Amino acid sequence: MNIATAKDLTKCYNALCAVDKINFEITKGECFGFLGPNGAGKTTVMSIIYCFMPPTSSEVKVFDTDVTKDPGNIKARLGVMPQENNLDPDLTGRSLKG
């Protein structure tokens, strides 16, 4: 079973094509990484895999589920640890109940 697959993955922002027709398969148990210089599209690809943004065109599947058709199912099964702290400073860890 493939954990993630992409066929001709493309993501464009108006005239800028950040990711241009890349293909990959990540199989269960495989260690896989994206390497490249700043601006190469690594973060964009990861954002598409964990359903943060849709691809412009392609077929991207995670756990055999299309990222554009059932993102909730995919997000429920993935763990994402961002590089930067993205916590809302206005929120606390205290419960407001009772």
MOPAC internal coordinates of N, CA, C and O (Angstrom, degrees):
PM7 1SCF
backbone

  N    0.0000 0     0.00 0     0.00 0    0    0    0
  C    1.4607 1     0.00 0     0.00 0    1    0    0
  C    1.5258 1   109.36 1     0.00 0    2    1    0
  O    1.2310 1   120.56 1   -45.28 1    3    2    1
  N    1.3159 1   116.54 1   134.72 1    3    2    1
  C    1.4567 1   120.88 1   174.67 1    5    3    2
  C    1.5254 1   109.40 1   -85.42 1    6    5    3
  O    1.2310 1   120.92 1   -43.53 1    7    6    5
  N    1.3054 1   115.85 1   136.47 1    7    6    5
  C    1.4594 1   120.90 1   175.54 1    9    7    6
  C    1.5218 1   109.57 1   -77.27 1   10    9    7
  O    1.2310 1   120.18 1   137.80 1   11   10    9
  N    1.3242 1   117.26 1   -42.20 1   11   10    9
  C    1.4694 1   121.64 1   178.46 1   13   11   10
  C    1.5248 1   109.14 1  -146.42 1   14   13   11
  O    1.2310 1   121.11 1   -38.24 1   15   14   13
  N    1.3232 1   115.48 1   141.76 1   15   14   13
  C    1.4546 1   121.24 1   175.55 1   17   15   14
  C    1.5238 1   109.48 1  -139.60 1   18   17   15
  O    1.2310 1   121.41 1   -31.60 1   19   18   17
  N    1.2997 1   114.92 1   148.40 1   19   18   17
  C    1.4696 1   120.95 1   175.13 1   21   19   18
  C    1.5148 1   107.96 1  -139.70 1   22   21   19
  O    1.2310 1   121.30 1   -45.29 1   23   22   21
  N    1.3156 1   115.12 1   134.71 1   23   22   21
  C    1.4627 1   121.50 1   177.29 1   25   23   22
  C    1.5184 1   107.88 1  -122.71 1   26   25   23
  O    1.2310 1   120.87 1   -66.91 1   27   26   25
  N    1.3236 1   115.94 1   113.09 1   27   26   25
  C    1.4687 1   122.77 1  -179.50 1   29   27   26
  C    1.5339 1   111.74 1    55.40 1   30   29   27
  O    1.2310 1   120.67 1  -136.17 1   31   30   29
  N    1.3235 1   116.33 1    43.83 1   31   30   29
  C    1.4722 1   121.40 1  -179.35 1   33   31   30
  C    1.5208 1   110.28 1   -62.55 1   34   33   31
  O    1.2310 1   121.39 1   -55.29 1   35   34   33
  N    1.3285 1   114.94 1   124.71 1   35   34   33
  C    1.4576 1   122.36 1  -179.61 1   37   35   34
  C    1.5159 1   109.19 1  -133.77 1   38   37   35
  O    1.2310 1   121.02 1   -44.58 1   39   38   37
  N    1.3304 1   115.66 1   135.42 1   39   38   37
  C    1.4633 1   121.65 1   173.60 1   41   39   38
  C    1.5196 1   107.57 1  -136.48 1   42   41   39
  O    1.2310 1   120.99 1   -61.98 1   43   42   41
  N    1.3283 1   115.72 1   118.02 1   43   42   41
  C    1.4608 1   121.53 1   179.54 1   45   43   42
  C    1.5120 1   110.11 1  -120.97 1   46   45   43
  O    1.2310 1   121.28 1   -34.13 1   47   46   45
  N    1.3088 1   115.16 1   145.87 1   47   46   45
  C    1.4595 1   123.98 1   173.30 1   49   47   46
  C    1.5225 1   106.40 1  -117.71 1   50   49   47
  O    1.2310 1   120.68 1   -81.96 1   51   50   49
  N    1.3147 1   116.31 1    98.04 1   51   50   49
  C    1.4640 1   121.57 1  -173.89 1   53   51   50
  C    1.5310 1   109.35 1    54.48 1   54   53   51
  O    1.2310 1   119.40 1    63.28 1   55   54   53
  N    1.3210 1   118.76 1  -116.72 1   55   54   53
  C    1.4657 1   120.92 1  -177.42 1   57   55   54
  C    1.5271 1   113.21 1   -84.86 1   58   57   55
  O    1.2310 1   119.82 1   165.82 1   59   58   57
  N    1.3345 1   117.95 1   -14.18 1   59   58   57
  C    1.4664 1   121.74 1  -178.58 1   61   59   58
  C    1.5193 1   110.08 1   -88.64 1   62   61   59
  O    1.2310 1   120.77 1   -57.68 1   63   62   61
  N    1.3204 1   116.14 1   122.32 1   63   62   61
  C    1.4558 1   121.58 1   176.83 1   65   63   62
  C    1.5317 1   107.54 1  -101.18 1   66   65   63
  O    1.2310 1   120.76 1   -77.80 1   67   66   65
  N    1.3445 1   116.16 1   102.20 1   67   66   65
  C    1.4648 1   121.34 1  -175.58 1   69   67   66
  C    1.5258 1   111.86 1   -75.90 1   70   69   67
  O    1.2310 1   120.43 1   146.07 1   71   70   69
  N    1.3231 1   116.78 1   -33.93 1   71   70   69
  C    1.4678 1   122.94 1   178.23 1   73   71   70
  C    1.5240 1   106.42 1  -132.95 1   74   73   71
  O    1.2310 1   120.45 1   -53.96 1   75   74   73
  N    1.3254 1   116.74 1   126.04 1   75   74   73
  C    1.4653 1   120.28 1  -172.06 1   77   75   74
  C    1.5240 1   111.73 1  -122.79 1   78   77   75
  O    1.2310 1   120.40 1   -86.56 1   79   78   77
  N    1.3203 1   116.85 1    93.44 1   79   78   77
  C    1.4606 1   124.59 1   172.30 1   81   79   78
  C    1.5252 1   113.74 1    55.45 1   82   81   79
  O    1.2310 1   120.20 1  -123.46 1   83   82   81
  N    1.3305 1   117.22 1    56.54 1   83   82   81
  C    1.4625 1   119.27 1   176.64 1   85   83   82
  C    1.5313 1   109.28 1   -94.49 1   86   85   83
  O    1.2310 1   121.42 1   -26.44 1   87   86   85
  N    1.3124 1   114.89 1   153.56 1   87   86   85
  C    1.4568 1   122.61 1   179.72 1   89   87   86
  C    1.5200 1   109.01 1  -129.60 1   90   89   87
  O    1.2310 1   120.87 1   -40.70 1   91   90   89
  N    1.3348 1   115.94 1   139.30 1   91   90   89
  C    1.4557 1   119.79 1   173.82 1   93   91   90
  C    1.5170 1   110.08 1  -161.23 1   94   93   91
  O    1.2310 1   121.43 1   -19.99 1   95   94   93
  N    1.3262 1   114.87 1   160.01 1   95   94   93
  C    1.4516 1   123.35 1   172.60 1   97   95   94
  C    1.5142 1   107.32 1  -135.36 1   98   97   95
  O    1.2310 1   120.71 1   -48.16 1   99   98   97
  N    1.3083 1   116.26 1   131.84 1   99   98   97
  C    1.4553 1   121.79 1   175.93 1  101   99   98
  C    1.5282 1   105.98 1  -115.72 1  102  101   99
  O    1.2310 1   120.47 1   -63.80 1  103  102  101
  N    1.3229 1   116.71 1   116.20 1  103  102  101
  C    1.4537 1   120.34 1  -177.11 1  105  103  102
  C    1.5249 1   111.02 1   -95.21 1  106  105  103
  O    1.2310 1   120.94 1   -22.66 1  107  106  105
  N    1.3077 1   115.80 1   157.34 1  107  106  105
  C    1.4645 1   121.93 1   179.68 1  109  107  106
  C    1.5250 1   109.81 1   -55.91 1  110  109  107
  O    1.2310 1   120.45 1   -48.94 1  111  110  109
  N    1.3215 1   116.74 1   131.06 1  111  110  109
  C    1.4526 1   122.61 1   178.97 1  113  111  110
  C    1.5136 1   114.65 1    87.03 1  114  113  111
  O    1.2310 1   119.89 1   174.62 1  115  114  113
  N    1.3109 1   117.81 1    -5.38 1  115  114  113
  C    1.4639 1   122.13 1  -178.31 1  117  115  114
  C    1.5235 1   110.40 1   -88.37 1  118  117  115
  O    1.2310 1   120.87 1   -38.56 1  119  118  117
  N    1.3308 1   115.94 1   141.44 1  119  118  117
  C    1.4636 1   121.78 1   172.68 1  121  119  118
  C    1.5279 1   106.64 1   -95.70 1  122  121  119
  O    1.2310 1   120.68 1   -57.05 1  123  122  121
  N    1.3191 1   116.30 1   122.95 1  123  122  121
  C    1.4625 1   121.19 1  -171.55 1  125  123  122
  C    1.5154 1   108.38 1  -133.31 1  126  125  123
  O    1.2310 1   120.17 1   -42.00 1  127  126  125
  N    1.3241 1   117.28 1   138.00 1  127  126  125
  C    1.4584 1   120.48 1   179.06 1  129  127  126
  C    1.5132 1   111.48 1  -138.62 1  130  129  127
  O    1.2310 1   121.34 1   -24.33 1  131  130  129
  N    1.3176 1   115.03 1   155.67 1  131  130  129
  C    1.4595 1   121.70 1   174.81 1  133  131  130
  C    1.5192 1   107.24 1  -107.47 1  134  133  131
  O    1.2310 1   120.48 1   -58.20 1  135  134  133
  N    1.3217 1   116.68 1   121.80 1  135  134  133
  C    1.4519 1   122.10 1   179.46 1  137  135  134
  C    1.5178 1   109.04 1  -118.41 1  138  137  135
  O    1.2310 1   120.90 1   -35.29 1  139  138  137
  N    1.3207 1   115.89 1   144.71 1  139  138  137
  C    1.4531 1   119.67 1   176.90 1  141  139  138
  C    1.5144 1   110.35 1   164.29 1  142  141  139
  O    1.2310 1   120.40 1   -13.03 1  143  142  141
  N    1.3062 1   116.84 1   166.97 1  143  142  141
  C    1.4604 1   121.04 1  -179.14 1  145  143  142
  C    1.5314 1   111.41 1   -70.41 1  146  145  143
  O    1.2310 1   121.10 1   -13.11 1  147  146  145
  N    1.3181 1   115.50 1   166.89 1  147  146  145
  C    1.4646 1   120.35 1   174.87 1  149  147  146
  C    1.5210 1   108.86 1   -55.93 1  150  149  147
  O    1.2310 1   120.99 1   -42.75 1  151  150  149
  N    1.3282 1   115.72 1   137.25 1  151  150  149
  C    1.4538 1   120.57 1   179.69 1  153  151  150
  C    1.5151 1   114.68 1    86.52 1  154  153  151
  O    1.2310 1   120.07 1  -175.41 1  155  154  153
  N    1.3428 1   117.47 1     4.59 1  155  154  153
  C    1.4675 1   120.49 1  -177.75 1  157  155  154
  C    1.5260 1   113.41 1   -79.34 1  158  157  155
  O    1.2310 1   119.78 1   165.56 1  159  158  157
  N    1.3358 1   118.03 1   -14.44 1  159  158  157
  C    1.4599 1   121.19 1   178.35 1  161  159  158
  C    1.5103 1   114.97 1   106.47 1  162  161  159
  O    1.2310 1   119.70 1  -171.90 1  163  162  161
  N    1.3348 1   118.19 1     8.10 1  163  162  161
  C    1.4626 1   121.33 1  -177.74 1  165  163  162
  C    1.5278 1   111.92 1   -61.19 1  166  165  163
  O    1.2310 1   120.10 1   131.34 1  167  166  165
  N    1.3055 1   117.42 1   -48.66 1  167  166  165
  C    1.4659 1   121.19 1  -179.45 1  169  167  166
  C    1.5180 1   110.76 1   -66.44 1  170  169  167
  O    1.2310 1   120.18 1   143.67 1  171  170  169
  N    1.3032 1   117.27 1   -36.33 1  171  170  169
  C    1.4631 1   120.90 1   177.84 1  173  171  170
  C    1.5237 1   110.35 1   -62.43 1  174  173  171
  O    1.2310 1   120.23 1   134.93 1  175  174  173
  N    1.3263 1   117.16 1   -45.07 1  175  174  173
  C    1.4708 1   120.51 1   178.92 1  177  175  174
  C    1.5254 1   110.38 1   -61.90 1  178  177  175
  O    1.2310 1   120.21 1   134.30 1  179  178  177
  N    1.3227 1   117.21 1   -45.70 1  179  178  177
  C    1.4672 1   119.90 1   179.72 1  181  179  178
  C    1.5230 1   110.93 1   -63.27 1  182  181  179
  O    1.2310 1   119.83 1   142.27 1  183  182  181
  N    1.3133 1   117.93 1   -37.73 1  183  182  181
  C    1.4669 1   121.46 1   178.53 1  185  183  182
  C    1.5289 1   111.53 1   -64.33 1  186  185  183
  O    1.2310 1   120.34 1   147.15 1  187  186  185
  N    1.3069 1   116.95 1   -32.85 1  187  186  185
  C    1.4642 1   120.73 1   176.38 1  189  187  186
  C    1.5241 1   110.03 1   -73.55 1  190  189  187
  O    1.2310 1   119.98 1   138.42 1  191  190  189
  N    1.3326 1   117.64 1   -41.58 1  191  190  189
  C    1.4636 1   121.04 1   179.53 1  193  191  190
  C    1.5251 1   110.91 1   -60.27 1  194  193  191
  O    1.2310 1   119.87 1   136.57 1  195  194  193
  N    1.3306 1   117.85 1   -43.43 1  195  194  193
  C    1.4721 1   117.36 1  -179.03 1  197  195  194
  C    1.5228 1   112.45 1   -95.15 1  198  197  195
  O    1.2310 1   120.98 1  -156.70 1  199  198  197
  N    1.3307 1   115.73 1    23.30 1  199  198  197
  C    1.4740 1   123.47 1   167.88 1  201  199  198
  C    1.5217 1   113.89 1    63.62 1  202  201  199
  O    1.2310 1   120.32 1  -150.43 1  203  202  201
  N    1.3132 1   117.00 1    29.57 1  203  202  201
  C    1.4622 1   120.63 1   175.77 1  205  203  202
  C    1.5229 1   110.81 1   -81.42 1  206  205  203
  O    1.2310 1   120.88 1   150.08 1  207  206  205
  N    1.3407 1   115.93 1   -29.92 1  207  206  205
  C    1.4670 1   120.92 1   176.93 1  209  207  206
  C    1.5189 1   109.00 1  -145.99 1  210  209  207
  O    1.2310 1   120.06 1   -30.39 1  211  210  209
  N    1.3251 1   117.49 1   149.61 1  211  210  209
  C    1.4675 1   119.81 1  -179.77 1  213  211  210
  C    1.5255 1   111.48 1   -83.83 1  214  213  211
  O    1.2310 1   120.51 1   -26.82 1  215  214  213
  N    1.3229 1   116.63 1   153.18 1  215  214  213
  C    1.4665 1   118.80 1   173.33 1  217  215  214
  C    1.5252 1   109.69 1   -72.81 1  218  217  215
  O    1.2310 1   120.58 1   -24.11 1  219  218  217
  N    1.3224 1   116.49 1   155.89 1  219  218  217
  C    1.4586 1   120.25 1   173.31 1  221  219  218
  C    1.5197 1   109.16 1   -69.86 1  222  221  219
  O    1.2310 1   121.03 1   134.98 1  223  222  221
  N    1.3207 1   115.64 1   -45.02 1  223  222  221
  C    1.4570 1   120.74 1   174.40 1  225  223  222
  C    1.5120 1   108.32 1  -155.43 1  226  225  223
  O    1.2310 1   120.58 1   -27.05 1  227  226  225
  N    1.3222 1   116.49 1   152.95 1  227  226  225
  C    1.4536 1   124.92 1   174.97 1  229  227  226
  C    1.5091 1   109.55 1   135.50 1  230  229  227
  O    1.2310 1   122.04 1    -0.99 1  231  230  229
  N    1.2992 1   113.70 1   179.01 1  231  230  229
  C    1.4528 1   121.15 1   171.08 1  233  231  230
  C    1.5151 1   106.27 1  -118.15 1  234  233  231
  O    1.2310 1   120.59 1   -64.56 1  235  234  233
  N    1.3208 1   116.48 1   115.44 1  235  234  233
  C    1.4589 1   121.97 1   176.84 1  237  235  234
  C    1.5167 1   107.31 1  -121.64 1  238  237  235
  O    1.2310 1   121.40 1   -54.97 1  239  238  237
  N    1.3320 1   114.92 1   125.03 1  239  238  237
  C    1.4536 1   119.81 1   179.25 1  241  239  238
  C    1.5201 1   109.99 1  -125.52 1  242  241  239
  O    1.2310 1   121.28 1   -38.29 1  243  242  241
  N    1.3185 1   115.15 1   141.71 1  243  242  241
  C    1.4583 1   122.62 1   173.61 1  245  243  242
  C    1.5241 1   105.33 1  -126.85 1  246  245  243
  O    1.2310 1   120.28 1   -53.21 1  247  246  245
  N    1.3351 1   117.06 1   126.79 1  247  246  245
  C    1.4697 1   122.23 1  -174.24 1  249  247  246
  C    1.5330 1   110.62 1    53.10 1  250  249  247
  O    1.2310 1   120.30 1  -137.67 1  251  250  249
  N    1.3238 1   117.04 1    42.33 1  251  250  249
  C    1.4713 1   124.05 1  -179.32 1  253  251  250
  C    1.5271 1   113.48 1    59.62 1  254  253  251
  O    1.2310 1   120.02 1  -157.46 1  255  254  253
  N    1.3214 1   117.56 1    22.54 1  255  254  253
  C    1.4590 1   122.40 1   178.58 1  257  255  254
  C    1.5168 1   108.80 1  -118.71 1  258  257  255
  O    1.2310 1   120.31 1   -49.99 1  259  258  257
  N    1.3175 1   117.02 1   130.01 1  259  258  257
  C    1.4603 1   122.19 1   179.22 1  261  259  258
  C    1.5273 1   109.40 1   -66.21 1  262  261  259
  O    1.2310 1   120.35 1   -49.52 1  263  262  261
  N    1.3373 1   116.94 1   130.48 1  263  262  261
  C    1.4696 1   121.10 1  -176.31 1  265  263  262
  C    1.5208 1   112.96 1   -64.68 1  266  265  263
  O    1.2310 1   120.09 1   158.25 1  267  266  265
  N    1.3328 1   117.43 1   -21.75 1  267  266  265
  C    1.4645 1   119.45 1  -179.63 1  269  267  266
  C    1.5307 1   112.25 1   -91.24 1  270  269  267
  O    1.2310 1   119.82 1   165.47 1  271  270  269
  N    1.3320 1   117.95 1   -14.53 1  271  270  269
  C    1.4575 1   120.39 1  -174.35 1  273  271  270
  C    1.5237 1   114.18 1  -100.65 1  274  273  271
  O    1.2310 1   119.63 1   147.89 1  275  274  273
  N    1.3281 1   118.30 1   -32.11 1  275  274  273
  C    1.4682 1   120.13 1  -178.68 1  277  275  274
  C    1.5257 1   110.74 1  -144.77 1  278  277  275
  O    1.2310 1   120.09 1  -117.40 1  279  278  277
  N    1.3422 1   117.44 1    62.60 1  279  278  277
  C    1.4638 1   119.60 1  -177.39 1  281  279  278
  C    1.5300 1   113.01 1   -63.55 1  282  281  279
  O    1.2310 1   119.86 1   149.42 1  283  282  281
  N    1.3271 1   117.88 1   -30.58 1  283  282  281
  C    1.4683 1   120.17 1  -179.87 1  285  283  282
  C    1.5159 1   112.34 1   -61.68 1  286  285  283
  O    1.2310 1   120.15 1   139.05 1  287  286  285
  N    1.3183 1   117.31 1   -40.95 1  287  286  285
  C    1.4602 1   122.08 1   178.33 1  289  287  286
  C    1.5267 1   110.68 1   -63.98 1  290  289  287
  O    1.2310 1   120.45 1   138.56 1  291  290  289
  N    1.3218 1   116.74 1   -41.44 1  291  290  289
  C    1.4629 1   121.04 1   179.75 1  293  291  290
  C    1.5258 1   110.36 1   -67.17 1  294  293  291
  O    1.2310 1   120.15 1   131.57 1  295  294  293
  N    1.3214 1   117.31 1   -48.43 1  295  294  293
  C    1.4644 1   121.02 1  -178.56 1  297  295  294
  C    1.5228 1   111.77 1   -60.64 1  298  297  295
  O    1.2310 1   120.34 1   146.55 1  299  298  297
  N    1.3251 1   116.95 1   -33.45 1  299  298  297
  C    1.4659 1   120.58 1   179.26 1  301  299  298
  C    1.5221 1   112.35 1   -66.48 1  302  301  299
  O    1.2310 1   120.35 1   158.33 1  303  302  301
  N    1.3280 1   116.94 1   -21.67 1  303  302  301
  C    1.4683 1   121.11 1  -176.83 1  305  303  302
  C    1.5204 1   114.04 1  -104.13 1  306  305  303
  O    1.2310 1   119.79 1   169.29 1  307  306  305
  N    1.3318 1   118.00 1   -10.71 1  307  306  305
  C    1.4640 1   121.64 1  -178.17 1  309  307  306
  C    1.5242 1   111.41 1  -102.32 1  310  309  307
  O    1.2310 1   121.10 1   -30.66 1  311  310  309
  N    1.2996 1   115.49 1   149.34 1  311  310  309
  C    1.4585 1   121.50 1   169.48 1  313  311  310
  C    1.5140 1   108.07 1  -115.17 1  314  313  311
  O    1.2310 1   120.29 1   -50.67 1  315  314  313
  N    1.3142 1   117.05 1   129.33 1  315  314  313
  C    1.4626 1   121.46 1  -178.26 1  317  315  314
  C    1.5199 1   108.70 1  -123.06 1  318  317  315
  O    1.2310 1   120.63 1   -50.76 1  319  318  317
  N    1.3100 1   116.39 1   129.24 1  319  318  317
  C    1.4563 1   122.23 1   177.37 1  321  319  318
  C    1.5198 1   108.08 1  -118.02 1  322  321  319
  O    1.2310 1   119.87 1   -77.32 1  323  322  321
  N    1.3473 1   117.85 1   102.68 1  323  322  321
  C    1.4638 1   119.55 1  -178.97 1  325  323  322
  C    1.5258 1   111.42 1   -68.01 1  326  325  323
  O    1.2310 1   121.19 1   -25.57 1  327  326  325
  N    1.3057 1   115.33 1   154.43 1  327  326  325
  C    1.4618 1   120.81 1   179.85 1  329  327  326
  C    1.5197 1   110.80 1   -68.75 1  330  329  327
  O    1.2310 1   120.57 1   139.77 1  331  330  329
  N    1.3078 1   116.52 1   -40.23 1  331  330  329
  C    1.4585 1   121.45 1  -177.91 1  333  331  330
  C    1.5229 1   110.87 1   -99.32 1  334  333  331
  O    1.2310 1   120.52 1   -25.64 1  335  334  333
  N    1.3210 1   116.60 1   154.36 1  335  334  333
  C    1.4537 1   121.98 1   174.67 1  337  335  334
  C    1.5256 1   107.84 1   -67.97 1  338  337  335
  O    1.2310 1   120.34 1   -57.86 1  339  338  337
  N    1.3195 1   116.95 1   122.14 1  339  338  337
  C    1.4519 1   119.66 1  -179.76 1  341  339  338
  C    1.5310 1   111.81 1  -121.11 1  342  341  339
  O    1.2310 1   120.80 1  -152.88 1  343  342  341
  N    1.3216 1   116.07 1    27.12 1  343  342  341
  C    1.4548 1   120.61 1   178.66 1  345  343  342
  C    1.5219 1   110.63 1   -76.05 1  346  345  343
  O    1.2310 1   120.84 1   -34.70 1  347  346  345
  N    1.3097 1   115.99 1   145.30 1  347  346  345
  C    1.4617 1   121.83 1   178.04 1  349  347  346
  C    1.5291 1   107.99 1   -78.01 1  350  349  347
  O    1.2310 1   119.22 1   -60.93 1  351  350  349
  N    1.3337 1   119.09 1   119.07 1  351  350  349
  C    1.4661 1   120.92 1  -176.45 1  353  351  350
  C    1.5347 1   112.82 1   -67.33 1  354  353  351
  O    1.2310 1   120.14 1   164.51 1  355  354  353
  N    1.3305 1   117.33 1   -15.49 1  355  354  353
  C    1.4724 1   120.25 1   179.25 1  357  355  354
  C    1.5280 1   112.74 1   -83.86 1  358  357  355
  O    1.2310 1   119.94 1   170.60 1  359  358  357
  N    1.3176 1   117.72 1    -9.40 1  359  358  357
  C    1.4587 1   120.97 1  -179.53 1  361  359  358
  C    1.5230 1   110.90 1   -99.39 1  362  361  359
  O    1.2310 1   121.12 1   -34.34 1  363  362  361
  N    1.3142 1   115.46 1   145.66 1  363  362  361
  C    1.4748 1   119.92 1   177.23 1  365  363  362
  C    1.5153 1   108.61 1  -114.03 1  366  365  363
  O    1.2310 1   120.78 1    -5.54 1  367  366  365
  N    1.2892 1   116.11 1   174.46 1  367  366  365
  C    1.4588 1   121.63 1   175.55 1  369  367  366
  C    1.5031 1   112.69 1   -88.76 1  370  369  367
  O    1.2310 1   120.07 1   179.47 1  371  370  369
  N    1.3247 1   117.47 1    -0.53 1  371  370  369
  C    1.4710 1   120.89 1  -178.79 1  373  371  370
  C    1.5212 1   110.88 1   -79.31 1  374  373  371
  O    1.2310 1   121.16 1   -36.16 1  375  374  373
  N    1.3157 1   115.38 1   143.84 1  375  374  373
  C    1.4482 1   121.07 1   174.54 1  377  375  374
  C    1.5190 1   108.99 1   -83.12 1  378  377  375
  O    1.2310 1   120.60 1   -43.33 1  379  378  377
  N    1.3222 1   116.46 1   136.67 1  379  378  377
  C    1.4635 1   120.56 1   178.54 1  381  379  378
  C    1.5204 1   111.72 1   -90.17 1  382  381  379
  O    1.2310 1   120.10 1   176.22 1  383  382  381
  N    1.3151 1   117.41 1    -3.78 1  383  382  381
  C    1.4626 1   121.33 1   179.30 1  385  383  382
  C    1.5246 1   110.74 1   -81.50 1  386  385  383
  O    1.2310 1   121.32 1   -39.16 1  387  386  385
  N    1.3403 1   115.09 1   140.84 1  387  386  385
  C    1.4617 1   124.25 1   171.73 1  389  387  386
  C    1.4426 1   114.90 1    46.94 1  390  389  387
  O    1.2310 1   120.10 1   180.00 1  391  390  389

